[in-house]
Amino acid sequence: MAALDSVGPEKLLLAALGAVALTAERADELVDNLVEKGGLRRDEAQTLVGDLRTRWRGDALRLGERAGATVQGLLGELGLVSRSDYEELELRVAQLEHRLRLLEGRD
């Protein structure tokens, strides 16, 4: 119990969170542990868990965006196009073919 006293509630919670998304049931268990072992009031523990879940989700989103940007940069360096770029070019070619057929039909 003395070891828990030297660790702040936020650090205890961060260690418990790790890299795993919390389900509502698991979050409630974590709140109970913080109340019991961390010496927090229930509302404080719920706020802390909620804030950290929000922060974790934001961090995960930013990490995903960075990874996406890195992949896009790598594809560009390799001279590859993304699916959306390919589909846009495919549409432009189809439009040009249609216009060409219309022009050829006038003759």
C-alpha positions in Angstrom: 0.0 0.0 0.0 2.9 2.4 0.7 4.0 2.0 -3.0 0.6 3.2 -4.1 0.9 6.2 -1.9 4.0 7.4 -3.7 2.4 7.1 -7.1 -0.1 9.8 -8.1 -3.6 8.7 -9.2 -3.0 9.9 -12.8 0.2 7.9 -13.1 -1.6 4.9 -11.7 -4.3 5.2 -14.2 -2.0 5.7 -17.1 -0.1 2.6 -16.2 -3.4 0.7 -16.0 -4.6 2.0 -19.3 -1.5 1.0 -21.3 -2.3 0.8 -25.0 -5.7 -0.9 -24.5 -9.0 0.8 -25.2 -11.2 0.7 -22.2 -14.7 -0.8 -22.3 -17.3 0.9 -20.2 -17.2 -2.1 -17.8 -13.4 -2.0 -17.5 -13.5 1.8 -17.0 -15.9 1.3 -14.1 -13.5 -1.2 -12.5 -10.7 1.2 -12.9 -12.7 4.0 -11.3 -13.5 1.6 -8.4 -9.7 0.8 -8.0 -8.8 4.5 -8.0 -11.4 5.2 -5.3 -10.3 2.2 -3.2 -6.5 2.4 -3.7 -5.9 5.9 -5.0 -7.8 7.7 -2.4 -10.0 9.7 -4.9 -13.6 10.5 -4.6 -15.8 8.6 -7.1 -16.6 11.7 -9.2 -12.9 12.7 -9.3 -11.9 9.2 -10.4 -14.7 9.2 -13.1 -13.5 12.5 -14.4 -9.9 11.4 -14.5 -10.8 8.2 -16.3 -12.9 10.1 -18.8 -10.3 12.7 -19.4 -7.6 10.1 -20.0 -9.8 8.1 -22.3 -10.4 11.2 -24.3 -6.7 12.1 -24.4 -5.8 8.5 -25.4 -8.3 8.5 -28.2 -6.9 11.9 -29.4 -3.4 10.5 -29.3 -4.4 7.4 -31.2 -6.1 9.6 -33.8 -3.1 11.8 -34.2 -0.8 8.8 -34.5 -3.0 7.4 -37.2 -3.0 10.6 -39.1 0.8 10.8 -38.9 1.1 7.2 -40.1 -1.2 8.0 -43.0 0.8 11.1 -43.9 4.0 9.0 -43.7 2.6 6.3 -46.0 1.3 9.0 -48.5 4.8 10.5 -48.5 6.4 7.2 -49.1 4.0 6.4 -51.9 4.8 9.7 -53.5 8.5 9.1 -53.3 8.0 5.7 -55.0 6.0 7.3 -57.7 2.8 5.5 -56.8 -0.6 7.1 -56.7 -3.4 6.7 -54.1 -6.7 5.1 -54.9 -8.5 8.4 -54.8 -5.9 10.0 -57.2 -6.3 6.9 -59.5 -10.1 7.2 -59.4 -10.0 10.9 -60.1 -7.8 10.3 -63.2 -10.0 7.4 -64.3 -13.0 9.8 -64.2 -11.1 12.5 -66.1 -10.2 10.0 -68.8 -13.8 8.8 -69.1 -14.9 12.4 -69.5 -12.3 13.1 -72.2 -13.3 9.9 -74.0 -16.9 11.0 -73.9 -16.1 14.4 -75.3 -14.0 12.9 -78.0 -16.8 10.6 -79.1 -19.2 13.6 -79.2 -16.7 15.5 -81.4 -16.2 12.5 -83.7 -19.9 12.1 -84.0 -20.3 15.6 -85.4 -18.3 14.9 -88.5 
